Structure formats: structure tokens, C-alpha cells
Amino acid sequence: MKQGDLVQLSAYGSSRSFNVMIKTKNPVQTGLIVSINNKSAYPFTVFWFVGNPGGHKRHTHARKELKYAKKIKGESK
């Protein structure tokens, strides 16, 4: 994964109580990796779009908490 990738919580990430605020509005919430600090236990800083104006959240995550976001069928590039 790299900066600029769109991600979602993996099954492991969804099961963690720390991430409950992210999945409250939408269980398949999409976020954007805004930075990576490889010296941290949770290197990926993700900007989550939680569905309401001004309601974005920034959280740090381990790699196994994230998966690449899937394209929705019927949408073009």
C-alpha cells in the first residue's frame, strides 16, 4: 500500500473495538492513505470519510487492519 490508495477496513480491522467510530455510519467506509510512517507499529494514517460534512476522521492503522477499496459495479473510472 502507498500514499493515495483508497482503503477499507479488513475483517480484522472491523472486529477491533478501536475502529467502531469508523464503521458506525457505514460498515464499508472508504478512506484515503495520507501518510506512512514505517517506524511505527501503526504506520498507515488514513483519512476516513464518515458520511457527514466535517465528519472526517484520521486514524492510524496496521497493515492487516486495511484492504484495498473495491470498485462499485456500474461506476466508470
Distance bins in CASP14 RR format, pairs under 12 A and 6 or more apart:
PFRMAT RR
TARGET T0000
AUTHOR 0000-0000-0000
RMODE 2
METHOD distances of the structure
MODEL  1
1 7 1 0 0 1 0 0 0 0 0 0 0
1 8 0 0 0 0 0 1 0 0 0 0 0
1 10 0 0 0 0 0 1 0 0 0 0 0
1 31 0 0 0 0 0 1 0 0 0 0 0
1 32 0 0 0 0 0 1 0 0 0 0 0
1 33 1 0 0 1 0 0 0 0 0 0 0
1 34 0 0 0 0 0 1 0 0 0 0 0
1 35 0 0 0 0 0 1 0 0 0 0 0
1 36 1 0 0 1 0 0 0 0 0 0 0
1 38 0 0 0 0 0 1 0 0 0 0 0
1 43 0 0 0 0 1 0 0 0 0 0 0
1 44 1 0 0 1 0 0 0 0 0 0 0
1 45 0 0 0 0 0 1 0 0 0 0 0
1 46 0 0 0 0 1 0 0 0 0 0 0
1 61 0 0 0 0 1 0 0 0 0 0 0
1 62 0 0 0 0 0 1 0 0 0 0 0
1 63 1 0 0 1 0 0 0 0 0 0 0
1 64 0 0 0 0 0 1 0 0 0 0 0
1 65 0 0 0 0 0 1 0 0 0 0 0
1 66 1 0 0 1 0 0 0 0 0 0 0
1 67 0 0 0 0 1 0 0 0 0 0 0
1 68 1 0 0 1 0 0 0 0 0 0 0
1 69 0 0 0 0 0 1 0 0 0 0 0
2 32 0 0 0 0 0 1 0 0 0 0 0
2 33 1 0 0 1 0 0 0 0 0 0 0
2 34 0 0 0 0 0 1 0 0 0 0 0
2 35 0 0 0 0 0 1 0 0 0 0 0
2 36 1 0 0 1 0 0 0 0 0 0 0
2 38 0 0 0 0 0 1 0 0 0 0 0
2 43 0 0 0 0 0 1 0 0 0 0 0
2 44 0 0 0 0 1 0 0 0 0 0 0
2 63 0 0 0 0 0 1 0 0 0 0 0
2 66 0 0 0 0 0 1 0 0 0 0 0
2 68 0 0 0 0 0 1 0 0 0 0 0
3 32 0 0 0 0 1 0 0 0 0 0 0
3 33 1 0 1 0 0 0 0 0 0 0 0
3 34 1 0 0 1 0 0 0 0 0 0 0
3 35 1 0 0 1 0 0 0 0 0 0 0
3 36 1 0 1 0 0 0 0 0 0 0 0
3 37 0 0 0 0 0 1 0 0 0 0 0
3 38 0 0 0 0 0 1 0 0 0 0 0
3 43 0 0 0 0 0 1 0 0 0 0 0
3 44 0 0 0 0 1 0 0 0 0 0 0
3 45 0 0 0 0 1 0 0 0 0 0 0
3 46 0 0 0 0 0 1 0 0 0 0 0
3 47 0 0 0 0 0 1 0 0 0 0 0
4 31 0 0 0 0 1 0 0 0 0 0 0
4 32 1 0 1 0 0 0 0 0 0 0 0
4 33 1 0 1 0 0 0 0 0 0 0 0
4 34 1 0 0 1 0 0 0 0 0 0 0
4 35 0 0 0 0 1 0 0 0 0 0 0
4 36 0 0 0 0 1 0 0 0 0 0 0
4 44 0 0 0 0 0 1 0 0 0 0 0
4 45 0 0 0 0 0 1 0 0 0 0 0
4 46 0 0 0 0 1 0 0 0 0 0 0
4 47 0 0 0 0 1 0 0 0 0 0 0
4 68 0 0 0 0 0 1 0 0 0 0 0
4 69 0 0 0 0 0 1 0 0 0 0 0
5 30 0 0 0 0 0 1 0 0 0 0 0
5 31 0 0 0 0 1 0 0 0 0 0 0
5 32 1 0 0 1 0 0 0 0 0 0 0
5 33 1 0 1 0 0 0 0 0 0 0 0
5 34 0 0 0 0 0 1 0 0 0 0 0
5 35 0 0 0 0 0 1 0 0 0 0 0
5 36 0 0 0 0 1 0 0 0 0 0 0
5 44 0 0 0 0 1 0 0 0 0 0 0
5 46 0 0 0 0 1 0 0 0 0 0 0
5 47 0 0 0 0 0 1 0 0 0 0 0
5 63 0 0 0 0 0 1 0 0 0 0 0
5 66 0 0 0 0 1 0 0 0 0 0 0
5 67 0 0 0 0 0 1 0 0 0 0 0
5 68 1 0 0 1 0 0 0 0 0 0 0
5 69 1 0 0 1 0 0 0 0 0 0 0
6 28 0 0 0 0 0 1 0 0 0 0 0
6 29 0 0 0 0 0 1 0 0 0 0 0
6 30 1 0 1 0 0 0 0 0 0 0 0
6 31 1 0 0 1 0 0 0 0 0 0 0
6 32 1 0 0 1 0 0 0 0 0 0 0
6 33 0 0 0 0 1 0 0 0 0 0 0
6 34 0 0 0 0 0 1 0 0 0 0 0
6 46 0 0 0 0 1 0 0 0 0 0 0
6 47 0 0 0 0 0 1 0 0 0 0 0
6 48 0 0 0 0 0 1 0 0 0 0 0
6 49 0 0 0 0 1 0 0 0 0 0 0
6 66 0 0 0 0 0 1 0 0 0 0 0
6 67 0 0 0 0 0 1 0 0 0 0 0
6 68 1 0 0 1 0 0 0 0 0 0 0
6 69 1 1 0 0 0 0 0 0 0 0 0
6 70 0 0 0 0 1 0 0 0 0 0 0
6 71 0 0 0 0 1 0 0 0 0 0 0
6 72 0 0 0 0 0 1 0 0 0 0 0
7 13 0 0 0 0 0 1 0 0 0 0 0
7 22 0 0 0 0 0 1 0 0 0 0 0
7 28 0 0 0 0 0 1 0 0 0 0 0
7 29 0 0 0 0 1 0 0 0 0 0 0
7 30 1 0 0 1 0 0 0 0 0 0 0
7 31 1 0 1 0 0 0 0 0 0 0 0
7 32 1 0 0 1 0 0 0 0 0 0 0
7 33 1 0 0 1 0 0 0 0 0 0 0
7 34 0 0 0 0 0 1 0 0 0 0 0
7 36 0 0 0 0 0 1 0 0 0 0 0
7 44 1 0 0 1 0 0 0 0 0 0 0
7 45 0 0 0 0 0 1 0 0 0 0 0
7 46 1 0 0 1 0 0 0 0 0 0 0
7 47 0 0 0 0 0 1 0 0 0 0 0
7 48 0 0 0 0 1 0 0 0 0 0 0
7 49 0 0 0 0 0 1 0 0 0 0 0
7 59 0 0 0 0 0 1 0 0 0 0 0
7 61 0 0 0 0 1 0 0 0 0 0 0
7 63 0 0 0 0 0 1 0 0 0 0 0
7 64 0 0 0 0 0 1 0 0 0 0 0
7 65 0 0 0 0 1 0 0 0 0 0 0
7 66 1 0 1 0 0 0 0 0 0 0 0
7 67 1 0 0 1 0 0 0 0 0 0 0
7 68 1 0 0 1 0 0 0 0 0 0 0
7 69 1 0 1 0 0 0 0 0 0 0 0
7 70 0 0 0 0 0 1 0 0 0 0 0
8 14 0 0 0 0 1 0 0 0 0 0 0
8 19 0 0 0 0 0 1 0 0 0 0 0
8 22 0 0 0 0 1 0 0 0 0 0 0
8 23 0 0 0 0 1 0 0 0 0 0 0
8 26 0 0 0 0 1 0 0 0 0 0 0
8 27 0 0 0 0 1 0 0 0 0 0 0
8 28 1 0 1 0 0 0 0 0 0 0 0
8 29 1 0 0 1 0 0 0 0 0 0 0
8 30 1 0 1 0 0 0 0 0 0 0 0
8 31 1 0 0 1 0 0 0 0 0 0 0
8 32 0 0 0 0 0 1 0 0 0 0 0
8 33 0 0 0 0 0 1 0 0 0 0 0
8 46 0 0 0 0 1 0 0 0 0 0 0
8 48 0 0 0 0 1 0 0 0 0 0 0
8 49 0 0 0 0 0 1 0 0 0 0 0
8 61 0 0 0 0 0 1 0 0 0 0 0
8 65 0 0 0 0 0 1 0 0 0 0 0
8 66 1 0 0 1 0 0 0 0 0 0 0
8 67 1 0 1 0 0 0 0 0 0 0 0
8 68 1 0 0 1 0 0 0 0 0 0 0
8 69 1 0 1 0 0 0 0 0 0 0 0
8 70 1 0 0 1 0 0 0 0 0 0 0
8 71 0 0 0 0 0 1 0 0 0 0 0
8 72 0 0 0 0 0 1 0 0 0 0 0
9 15 0 0 0 0 1 0 0 0 0 0 0
9 16 0 0 0 0 1 0 0 0 0 0 0
9 18 0 0 0 0 0 1 0 0 0 0 0
9 19 1 0 1 0 0 0 0 0 0 0 0
9 20 0 0 0 0 0 1 0 0 0 0 0
9 21 0 0 0 0 0 1 0 0 0 0 0
9 22 1 0 0 1 0 0 0 0 0 0 0
9 23 1 0 0 1 0 0 0 0 0 0 0
9 24 0 0 0 0 0 1 0 0 0 0 0
9 26 0 0 0 0 0 1 0 0 0 0 0
9 27 0 0 0 0 1 0 0 0 0 0 0
9 28 0 0 0 0 1 0 0 0 0 0 0
9 29 1 0 0 1 0 0 0 0 0 0 0
9 30 0 0 0 0 1 0 0 0 0 0 0
9 31 0 0 0 0 1 0 0 0 0 0 0
9 44 0 0 0 0 0 1 0 0 0 0 0
9 46 0 0 0 0 1 0 0 0 0 0 0
9 48 0 0 0 0 1 0 0 0 0 0 0
9 59 0 0 0 0 0 1 0 0 0 0 0
9 61 0 0 0 0 1 0 0 0 0 0 0
9 62 0 0 0 0 0 1 0 0 0 0 0
9 64 0 0 0 0 0 1 0 0 0 0 0
9 65 1 0 0 1 0 0 0 0 0 0 0
9 66 1 0 0 1 0 0 0 0 0 0 0
9 67 1 0 0 1 0 0 0 0 0 0 0
9 68 0 0 0 0 0 1 0 0 0 0 0
9 69 0 0 0 0 0 1 0 0 0 0 0
10 16 0 0 0 0 1 0 0 0 0 0 0
10 19 0 0 0 0 0 1 0 0 0 0 0
10 23 0 0 0 0 0 1 0 0 0 0 0
10 28 0 0 0 0 0 1 0 0 0 0 0
10 44 0 0 0 0 0 1 0 0 0 0 0
10 61 0 0 0 0 1 0 0 0 0 0 0
10 62 0 0 0 0 1 0 0 0 0 0 0
10 63 0 0 0 0 1 0 0 0 0 0 0
10 64 1 0 0 1 0 0 0 0 0 0 0
10 65 1 0 1 0 0 0 0 0 0 0 0
10 66 1 0 1 0 0 0 0 0 0 0 0
10 67 1 0 1 0 0 0 0 0 0 0 0
10 68 0 0 0 0 1 0 0 0 0 0 0
10 69 0 0 0 0 0 1 0 0 0 0 0
10 70 0 0 0 0 0 1 0 0 0 0 0
11 19 0 0 0 0 0 1 0 0 0 0 0
11 23 0 0 0 0 0 1 0 0 0 0 0
11 27 0 0 0 0 0 1 0 0 0 0 0
11 28 0 0 0 0 0 1 0 0 0 0 0
11 64 0 0 0 0 1 0 0 0 0 0 0
11 65 0 0 0 0 1 0 0 0 0 0 0
11 66 0 0 0 0 0 1 0 0 0 0 0
11 67 0 0 0 0 1 0 0 0 0 0 0
12 18 0 0 0 0 0 1 0 0 0 0 0
12 19 0 0 0 0 1 0 0 0 0 0 0
12 61 0 0 0 0 0 1 0 0 0 0 0
12 62 0 0 0 0 1 0 0 0 0 0 0
12 63 0 0 0 0 0 1 0 0 0 0 0
12 64 1 0 1 0 0 0 0 0 0 0 0
12 65 1 0 1 0 0 0 0 0 0 0 0
12 66 0 0 0 0 1 0 0 0 0 0 0
12 67 0 0 0 0 1 0 0 0 0 0 0
13 19 1 0 1 0 0 0 0 0 0 0 0
13 20 0 0 0 0 0 1 0 0 0 0 0
13 22 0 0 0 0 1 0 0 0 0 0 0
13 23 0 0 0 0 1 0 0 0 0 0 0
13 27 0 0 0 0 0 1 0 0 0 0 0
13 29 0 0 0 0 0 1 0 0 0 0 0
13 42 0 0 0 0 0 1 0 0 0 0 0
13 44 0 0 0 0 0 1 0 0 0 0 0
13 46 0 0 0 0 0 1 0 0 0 0 0
13 59 0 0 0 0 0 1 0 0 0 0 0
13 61 1 0 0 1 0 0 0 0 0 0 0
13 62 0 0 0 0 1 0 0 0 0 0 0
13 63 0 0 0 0 0 1 0 0 0 0 0
13 64 1 0 0 1 0 0 0 0 0 0 0
13 65 1 1 0 0 0 0 0 0 0 0 0
13 66 1 0 0 1 0 0 0 0 0 0 0
13 67 0 0 0 0 1 0 0 0 0 0 0
14 20 0 0 0 0 1 0 0 0 0 0 0
14 22 0 0 0 0 1 0 0 0 0 0 0
14 23 1 0 1 0 0 0 0 0 0 0 0
14 24 0 0 0 0 0 1 0 0 0 0 0
14 26 0 0 0 0 0 1 0 0 0 0 0
14 27 1 0 0 1 0 0 0 0 0 0 0
14 28 0 0 0 0 1 0 0 0 0 0 0
14 29 0 0 0 0 1 0 0 0 0 0 0
14 61 0 0 0 0 0 1 0 0 0 0 0
14 64 0 0 0 0 0 1 0 0 0 0 0
14 65 0 0 0 0 1 0 0 0 0 0 0
14 66 0 0 0 0 0 1 0 0 0 0 0
14 67 0 0 0 0 1 0 0 0 0 0 0
15 23 0 0 0 0 0 1 0 0 0 0 0
15 27 0 0 0 0 0 1 0 0 0 0 0
15 64 0 0 0 0 0 1 0 0 0 0 0
15 65 0 0 0 0 1 0 0 0 0 0 0
16 22 0 0 0 0 1 0 0 0 0 0 0
16 23 0 0 0 0 1 0 0 0 0 0 0
16 42 0 0 0 0 0 1 0 0 0 0 0
16 59 0 0 0 0 0 1 0 0 0 0 0
16 61 0 0 0 0 1 0 0 0 0 0 0
16 62 0 0 0 0 1 0 0 0 0 0 0
16 64 0 0 0 0 0 1 0 0 0 0 0
16 65 1 0 0 1 0 0 0 0 0 0 0
16 66 0 0 0 0 0 1 0 0 0 0 0
17 23 0 0 0 0 0 1 0 0 0 0 0
17 24 0 0 0 0 0 1 0 0 0 0 0
18 42 0 0 0 0 1 0 0 0 0 0 0
18 57 0 0 0 0 0 1 0 0 0 0 0
18 59 1 0 0 1 0 0 0 0 0 0 0
18 60 0 0 0 0 1 0 0 0 0 0 0
18 61 0 0 0 0 1 0 0 0 0 0 0
18 62 0 0 0 0 0 1 0 0 0 0 0
18 65 0 0 0 0 1 0 0 0 0 0 0
19 27 0 0 0 0 0 1 0 0 0 0 0
19 29 0 0 0 0 1 0 0 0 0 0 0
19 31 0 0 0 0 0 1 0 0 0 0 0
19 42 0 0 0 0 0 1 0 0 0 0 0
19 46 0 0 0 0 0 1 0 0 0 0 0
19 48 0 0 0 0 1 0 0 0 0 0 0
19 50 0 0 0 0 0 1 0 0 0 0 0
19 57 0 0 0 0 0 1 0 0 0 0 0
19 59 1 0 0 1 0 0 0 0 0 0 0
19 60 0 0 0 0 0 1 0 0 0 0 0
19 61 0 0 0 0 1 0 0 0 0 0 0
19 62 0 0 0 0 0 1 0 0 0 0 0
19 65 1 0 0 1 0 0 0 0 0 0 0
19 66 0 0 0 0 0 1 0 0 0 0 0
20 27 0 0 0 0 0 1 0 0 0 0 0
20 29 0 0 0 0 0 1 0 0 0 0 0
20 50 0 0 0 0 0 1 0 0 0 0 0
20 57 0 0 0 0 0 1 0 0 0 0 0
20 59 0 0 0 0 0 1 0 0 0 0 0
21 29 0 0 0 0 1 0 0 0 0 0 0
21 48 0 0 0 0 1 0 0 0 0 0 0
21 50 1 0 0 1 0 0 0 0 0 0 0
21 55 0 0 0 0 0 1 0 0 0 0 0
21 56 0 0 0 0 0 1 0 0 0 0 0
21 57 1 0 0 1 0 0 0 0 0 0 0
21 58 0 0 0 0 0 1 0 0 0 0 0
21 59 0 0 0 0 1 0 0 0 0 0 0
22 28 0 0 0 0 0 1 0 0 0 0 0
22 29 1 0 1 0 0 0 0 0 0 0 0
22 30 0 0 0 0 0 1 0 0 0 0 0
22 31 0 0 0 0 1 0 0 0 0 0 0
22 46 0 0 0 0 1 0 0 0 0 0 0
22 47 0 0 0 0 0 1 0 0 0 0 0
22 48 1 0 1 0 0 0 0 0 0 0 0
22 49 0 0 0 0 1 0 0 0 0 0 0
22 50 1 0 0 1 0 0 0 0 0 0 0
22 51 0 0 0 0 0 1 0 0 0 0 0
22 55 0 0 0 0 0 1 0 0 0 0 0
22 56 0 0 0 0 0 1 0 0 0 0 0
22 57 1 0 0 1 0 0 0 0 0 0 0
22 58 0 0 0 0 0 1 0 0 0 0 0
22 59 1 0 0 1 0 0 0 0 0 0 0
22 60 0 0 0 0 0 1 0 0 0 0 0
22 61 0 0 0 0 1 0 0 0 0 0 0
22 65 0 0 0 0 1 0 0 0 0 0 0
22 66 0 0 0 0 0 1 0 0 0 0 0
23 29 1 0 1 0 0 0 0 0 0 0 0
23 30 0 0 0 0 0 1 0 0 0 0 0
23 31 0 0 0 0 0 1 0 0 0 0 0
23 48 0 0 0 0 1 0 0 0 0 0 0
23 50 0 0 0 0 1 0 0 0 0 0 0
23 51 0 0 0 0 0 1 0 0 0 0 0
23 57 0 0 0 0 0 1 0 0 0 0 0
23 59 0 0 0 0 0 1 0 0 0 0 0
23 65 0 0 0 0 0 1 0 0 0 0 0
24 48 0 0 0 0 0 1 0 0 0 0 0
24 50 1 0 0 1 0 0 0 0 0 0 0
24 51 0 0 0 0 0 1 0 0 0 0 0
24 52 0 0 0 0 0 1 0 0 0 0 0
24 55 0 0 0 0 0 1 0 0 0 0 0
24 57 0 0 0 0 0 1 0 0 0 0 0
25 48 0 0 0 0 1 0 0 0 0 0 0
25 49 0 0 0 0 1 0 0 0 0 0 0
25 50 1 0 1 0 0 0 0 0 0 0 0
25 51 1 0 1 0 0 0 0 0 0 0 0
25 52 1 0 0 1 0 0 0 0 0 0 0
25 55 0 0 0 0 1 0 0 0 0 0 0
25 56 0 0 0 0 0 1 0 0 0 0 0
25 57 0 0 0 0 0 1 0 0 0 0 0
26 48 0 0 0 0 1 0 0 0 0 0 0
26 49 0 0 0 0 1 0 0 0 0 0 0
26 50 1 0 0 1 0 0 0 0 0 0 0
26 51 1 0 0 1 0 0 0 0 0 0 0
26 52 0 0 0 0 0 1 0 0 0 0 0
27 50 0 0 0 0 0 1 0 0 0 0 0
28 48 0 0 0 0 0 1 0 0 0 0 0
28 49 0 0 0 0 0 1 0 0 0 0 0
28 51 0 0 0 0 0 1 0 0 0 0 0
28 67 0 0 0 0 0 1 0 0 0 0 0
28 69 0 0 0 0 1 0 0 0 0 0 0
28 70 0 0 0 0 1 0 0 0 0 0 0
28 72 0 0 0 0 1 0 0 0 0 0 0
29 46 0 0 0 0 1 0 0 0 0 0 0
29 47 0 0 0 0 0 1 0 0 0 0 0
29 48 1 0 1 0 0 0 0 0 0 0 0
29 49 1 0 0 1 0 0 0 0 0 0 0
29 50 1 0 0 1 0 0 0 0 0 0 0
29 51 0 0 0 0 1 0 0 0 0 0 0
29 55 0 0 0 0 0 1 0 0 0 0 0
29 56 0 0 0 0 0 1 0 0 0 0 0
29 57 0 0 0 0 1 0 0 0 0 0 0
29 59 0 0 0 0 0 1 0 0 0 0 0
29 66 0 0 0 0 0 1 0 0 0 0 0
29 67 0 0 0 0 0 1 0 0 0 0 0
29 69 0 0 0 0 1 0 0 0 0 0 0
30 46 0 0 0 0 1 0 0 0 0 0 0
30 47 0 0 0 0 0 1 0 0 0 0 0
30 48 1 0 0 1 0 0 0 0 0 0 0
30 49 1 0 0 1 0 0 0 0 0 0 0
30 50 0 0 0 0 0 1 0 0 0 0 0
30 51 0 0 0 0 0 1 0 0 0 0 0
30 56 0 0 0 0 0 1 0 0 0 0 0
30 66 0 0 0 0 0 1 0 0 0 0 0
30 67 0 0 0 0 0 1 0 0 0 0 0
30 68 0 0 0 0 0 1 0 0 0 0 0
30 69 1 0 1 0 0 0 0 0 0 0 0
30 70 0 0 0 0 1 0 0 0 0 0 0
30 71 0 0 0 0 0 1 0 0 0 0 0
30 72 0 0 0 0 1 0 0 0 0 0 0
31 44 0 0 0 0 0 1 0 0 0 0 0
31 45 0 0 0 0 0 1 0 0 0 0 0
31 46 1 0 1 0 0 0 0 0 0 0 0
31 47 1 0 0 1 0 0 0 0 0 0 0
31 48 1 0 1 0 0 0 0 0 0 0 0
31 49 1 0 1 0 0 0 0 0 0 0 0
31 50 0 0 0 0 1 0 0 0 0 0 0
31 51 0 0 0 0 0 1 0 0 0 0 0
31 56 0 0 0 0 1 0 0 0 0 0 0
31 57 0 0 0 0 1 0 0 0 0 0 0
31 58 0 0 0 0 1 0 0 0 0 0 0
31 59 0 0 0 0 1 0 0 0 0 0 0
31 61 0 0 0 0 0 1 0 0 0 0 0
31 66 0 0 0 0 1 0 0 0 0 0 0
31 67 0 0 0 0 0 1 0 0 0 0 0
31 68 0 0 0 0 0 1 0 0 0 0 0
31 69 1 0 0 1 0 0 0 0 0 0 0
32 44 0 0 0 0 0 1 0 0 0 0 0
32 45 0 0 0 0 1 0 0 0 0 0 0
32 46 1 0 0 1 0 0 0 0 0 0 0
32 47 1 0 1 0 0 0 0 0 0 0 0
32 48 0 0 0 0 1 0 0 0 0 0 0
32 49 1 0 0 1 0 0 0 0 0 0 0
32 56 0 0 0 0 1 0 0 0 0 0 0
32 57 0 0 0 0 0 1 0 0 0 0 0
32 58 0 0 0 0 0 1 0 0 0 0 0
32 59 0 0 0 0 0 1 0 0 0 0 0
32 66 0 0 0 0 0 1 0 0 0 0 0
32 68 0 0 0 0 0 1 0 0 0 0 0
32 69 0 0 0 0 1 0 0 0 0 0 0
33 43 0 0 0 0 1 0 0 0 0 0 0
33 44 1 0 1 0 0 0 0 0 0 0 0
33 45 1 0 0 1 0 0 0 0 0 0 0
33 46 1 0 1 0 0 0 0 0 0 0 0
33 47 0 0 0 0 1 0 0 0 0 0 0
33 48 0 0 0 0 0 1 0 0 0 0 0
33 58 0 0 0 0 0 1 0 0 0 0 0
33 59 0 0 0 0 0 1 0 0 0 0 0
33 60 0 0 0 0 0 1 0 0 0 0 0
33 61 0 0 0 0 1 0 0 0 0 0 0
33 63 0 0 0 0 0 1 0 0 0 0 0
33 65 0 0 0 0 0 1 0 0 0 0 0
33 66 0 0 0 0 1 0 0 0 0 0 0
33 67 0 0 0 0 0 1 0 0 0 0 0
33 68 0 0 0 0 0 1 0 0 0 0 0
33 69 0 0 0 0 0 1 0 0 0 0 0
34 43 0 0 0 0 0 1 0 0 0 0 0
34 44 0 0 0 0 1 0 0 0 0 0 0
34 45 1 0 1 0 0 0 0 0 0 0 0
34 46 1 0 0 1 0 0 0 0 0 0 0
34 47 1 0 1 0 0 0 0 0 0 0 0
34 48 0 0 0 0 0 1 0 0 0 0 0
34 49 0 0 0 0 0 1 0 0 0 0 0
34 56 0 0 0 0 0 1 0 0 0 0 0
34 57 0 0 0 0 0 1 0 0 0 0 0
34 58 1 0 0 1 0 0 0 0 0 0 0
34 59 0 0 0 0 0 1 0 0 0 0 0
34 60 0 0 0 0 0 1 0 0 0 0 0
34 61 0 0 0 0 0 1 0 0 0 0 0
35 42 0 0 0 0 0 1 0 0 0 0 0
35 43 0 0 0 0 1 0 0 0 0 0 0
35 44 1 0 0 1 0 0 0 0 0 0 0
35 45 1 0 1 0 0 0 0 0 0 0 0
35 46 0 0 0 0 1 0 0 0 0 0 0
35 47 0 0 0 0 1 0 0 0 0 0 0
35 58 0 0 0 0 1 0 0 0 0 0 0
35 59 0 0 0 0 0 1 0 0 0 0 0
35 60 0 0 0 0 1 0 0 0 0 0 0
35 61 0 0 0 0 0 1 0 0 0 0 0
36 42 0 0 0 0 0 1 0 0 0 0 0
36 43 1 0 1 0 0 0 0 0 0 0 0
36 44 1 0 1 0 0 0 0 0 0 0 0
36 45 1 0 0 1 0 0 0 0 0 0 0
36 46 0 0 0 0 0 1 0 0 0 0 0
36 60 0 0 0 0 1 0 0 0 0 0 0
36 61 0 0 0 0 0 1 0 0 0 0 0
36 62 0 0 0 0 0 1 0 0 0 0 0
36 63 0 0 0 0 1 0 0 0 0 0 0
36 66 0 0 0 0 0 1 0 0 0 0 0
37 43 1 0 1 0 0 0 0 0 0 0 0
37 44 0 0 0 0 1 0 0 0 0 0 0
37 45 1 0 0 1 0 0 0 0 0 0 0
37 60 0 0 0 0 1 0 0 0 0 0 0
37 61 0 0 0 0 0 1 0 0 0 0 0
37 62 0 0 0 0 0 1 0 0 0 0 0
38 44 0 0 0 0 1 0 0 0 0 0 0
38 45 0 0 0 0 0 1 0 0 0 0 0
38 62 0 0 0 0 0 1 0 0 0 0 0
38 63 0 0 0 0 0 1 0 0 0 0 0
40 60 1 0 0 1 0 0 0 0 0 0 0
40 61 0 0 0 0 0 1 0 0 0 0 0
40 62 0 0 0 0 1 0 0 0 0 0 0
40 63 0 0 0 0 0 1 0 0 0 0 0
41 60 0 0 0 0 1 0 0 0 0 0 0
41 61 0 0 0 0 0 1 0 0 0 0 0
41 62 1 0 0 1 0 0 0 0 0 0 0
41 63 0 0 0 0 0 1 0 0 0 0 0
41 64 0 0 0 0 0 1 0 0 0 0 0
41 65 0 0 0 0 0 1 0 0 0 0 0
42 58 0 0 0 0 0 1 0 0 0 0 0
42 59 0 0 0 0 1 0 0 0 0 0 0
42 60 1 1 0 0 0 0 0 0 0 0 0
42 61 1 0 1 0 0 0 0 0 0 0 0
42 62 1 0 1 0 0 0 0 0 0 0 0
42 63 0 0 0 0 1 0 0 0 0 0 0
42 64 0 0 0 0 0 1 0 0 0 0 0
42 65 0 0 0 0 1 0 0 0 0 0 0
42 66 0 0 0 0 0 1 0 0 0 0 0
43 60 1 0 0 1 0 0 0 0 0 0 0
43 61 0 0 0 0 1 0 0 0 0 0 0
43 62 1 0 0 1 0 0 0 0 0 0 0
43 63 1 0 0 1 0 0 0 0 0 0 0
43 64 0 0 0 0 0 1 0 0 0 0 0
43 65 0 0 0 0 0 1 0 0 0 0 0
43 66 0 0 0 0 0 1 0 0 0 0 0
44 58 0 0 0 0 0 1 0 0 0 0 0
44 59 0 0 0 0 1 0 0 0 0 0 0
44 60 1 0 0 1 0 0 0 0 0 0 0
44 61 1 0 1 0 0 0 0 0 0 0 0
44 62 1 0 0 1 0 0 0 0 0 0 0
44 63 1 0 0 1 0 0 0 0 0 0 0
44 64 0 0 0 0 0 1 0 0 0 0 0
44 65 0 0 0 0 1 0 0 0 0 0 0
44 66 1 0 0 1 0 0 0 0 0 0 0
44 67 0 0 0 0 0 1 0 0 0 0 0
45 57 0 0 0 0 0 1 0 0 0 0 0
45 58 1 0 0 1 0 0 0 0 0 0 0
45 59 1 0 0 1 0 0 0 0 0 0 0
45 60 1 0 1 0 0 0 0 0 0 0 0
45 61 0 0 0 0 1 0 0 0 0 0 0
45 62 0 0 0 0 0 1 0 0 0 0 0
45 66 0 0 0 0 0 1 0 0 0 0 0
46 56 0 0 0 0 0 1 0 0 0 0 0
46 57 0 0 0 0 1 0 0 0 0 0 0
46 58 1 0 0 1 0 0 0 0 0 0 0
46 59 1 0 1 0 0 0 0 0 0 0 0
46 60 1 0 0 1 0 0 0 0 0 0 0
46 61 1 0 1 0 0 0 0 0 0 0 0
46 62 0 0 0 0 0 1 0 0 0 0 0
46 63 0 0 0 0 0 1 0 0 0 0 0
46 65 0 0 0 0 1 0 0 0 0 0 0
46 66 1 0 0 1 0 0 0 0 0 0 0
46 67 0 0 0 0 0 1 0 0 0 0 0
46 69 0 0 0 0 0 1 0 0 0 0 0
47 54 0 0 0 0 0 1 0 0 0 0 0
47 55 0 0 0 0 0 1 0 0 0 0 0
47 56 1 0 0 1 0 0 0 0 0 0 0
47 57 1 0 0 1 0 0 0 0 0 0 0
47 58 1 0 1 0 0 0 0 0 0 0 0
47 59 0 0 0 0 1 0 0 0 0 0 0
47 60 0 0 0 0 0 1 0 0 0 0 0
47 61 0 0 0 0 0 1 0 0 0 0 0
48 54 0 0 0 0 0 1 0 0 0 0 0
48 55 0 0 0 0 1 0 0 0 0 0 0
48 56 1 0 0 1 0 0 0 0 0 0 0
48 57 1 0 1 0 0 0 0 0 0 0 0
48 58 1 0 0 1 0 0 0 0 0 0 0
48 59 1 0 0 1 0 0 0 0 0 0 0
48 60 0 0 0 0 0 1 0 0 0 0 0
48 61 0 0 0 0 1 0 0 0 0 0 0
48 66 0 0 0 0 0 1 0 0 0 0 0
48 69 0 0 0 0 0 1 0 0 0 0 0
49 55 0 0 0 0 1 0 0 0 0 0 0
49 56 1 0 1 0 0 0 0 0 0 0 0
49 57 0 0 0 0 1 0 0 0 0 0 0
49 58 0 0 0 0 0 1 0 0 0 0 0
49 69 0 0 0 0 0 1 0 0 0 0 0
50 56 1 0 0 1 0 0 0 0 0 0 0
50 57 1 0 1 0 0 0 0 0 0 0 0
50 58 0 0 0 0 0 1 0 0 0 0 0
50 59 0 0 0 0 0 1 0 0 0 0 0
51 57 0 0 0 0 0 1 0 0 0 0 0
59 65 0 0 0 0 1 0 0 0 0 0 0
59 66 0 0 0 0 0 1 0 0 0 0 0
60 66 0 0 0 0 0 1 0 0 0 0 0
61 67 0 0 0 0 0 1 0 0 0 0 0
69 75 0 0 0 0 0 1 0 0 0 0 0
71 77 0 0 0 0 1 0 0 0 0 0 0
END
